[in-house]
Amino acid sequence: MATGDGDDYSSIVAILASHTALCMRCFVKMTELSPDDVERLLRKIGEMFRIESTTAICDGCLAERTAYRLV
């Protein structure tokens, strides 16, 4: 599990920049971070960029869940 905020931050920004809507499970799977770490980094990124979280079809697993994406 990664712990360096810089690399983790960059990984999540890169995923969001690809204009995909992903659920927490898919973020965790793609980044190998804990759900708490992903949530913390999404909040941090949300201070600079607008991140929408809404019930939607996740582009990663195609399940209807709360998904996160850049607006």
C-alpha positions as CSV (number, residue, x, y, z in Angstrom):
1,M,0.0,0.0,0.0
2,A,1.4,3.4,-1.0
3,T,1.9,6.1,1.6
4,G,3.7,8.9,-0.2
5,D,1.1,11.7,-0.6
6,G,2.7,13.2,-3.7
7,D,2.6,10.0,-5.8
8,D,-0.8,9.1,-4.4
9,Y,-2.2,12.6,-5.1
10,S,-0.8,12.4,-8.7
11,S,-2.4,9.0,-9.3
12,I,-5.8,10.2,-8.2
13,V,-5.5,13.4,-10.2
14,A,-4.5,11.4,-13.3
15,I,-7.6,9.1,-12.9
16,L,-9.9,12.1,-12.5
17,A,-8.3,13.9,-15.5
18,S,-9.2,11.0,-17.7
19,H,-12.8,12.2,-17.3
20,T,-14.0,8.9,-15.8
21,A,-16.5,8.5,-13.0
22,L,-15.3,5.9,-10.5
23,C,-16.7,4.5,-7.3
24,M,-14.6,4.2,-4.2
25,R,-14.0,0.5,-4.7
26,C,-12.5,1.2,-8.2
27,F,-10.3,4.0,-6.8
28,V,-9.1,1.7,-4.1
29,K,-8.4,-1.1,-6.6
30,M,-6.6,1.2,-9.1
31,T,-4.5,3.1,-6.5
32,E,-3.9,0.3,-4.0
33,L,-4.8,2.8,-1.2
34,S,-7.2,2.4,1.6
35,P,-10.6,3.9,1.3
36,D,-9.7,6.4,4.0
37,D,-6.6,7.5,2.1
38,V,-8.6,7.8,-1.2
39,E,-11.3,9.9,0.6
40,R,-8.7,12.1,2.2
41,L,-6.9,12.7,-1.1
42,L,-10.2,13.4,-2.9
43,R,-11.0,16.0,-0.3
44,K,-7.6,17.6,-0.7
45,I,-7.9,17.6,-4.5
46,G,-11.4,19.0,-4.1
47,E,-9.9,22.1,-2.5
48,M,-8.4,23.0,-5.9
49,F,-10.8,21.3,-8.4
50,R,-14.5,20.7,-8.4
51,I,-15.2,17.0,-7.8
52,E,-18.7,15.8,-8.1
53,S,-19.9,12.8,-6.2
54,T,-23.3,11.4,-7.2
55,T,-25.0,8.2,-7.7
56,A,-24.0,7.1,-11.2
57,I,-22.8,4.1,-13.2
58,C,-19.1,3.6,-12.4
59,D,-16.9,3.6,-15.5
60,G,-14.7,1.0,-13.9
61,C,-17.1,-1.7,-12.7
62,L,-20.3,-0.6,-14.3
63,A,-22.2,-0.8,-11.0
64,E,-24.5,1.9,-9.8
65,R,-22.8,3.5,-6.9
66,T,-21.6,6.9,-5.6
67,A,-19.1,7.8,-8.3
68,Y,-16.5,10.7,-8.2
69,R,-15.5,12.8,-11.2
70,L,-14.1,16.2,-12.1
71,V,-16.7,18.7,-13.2
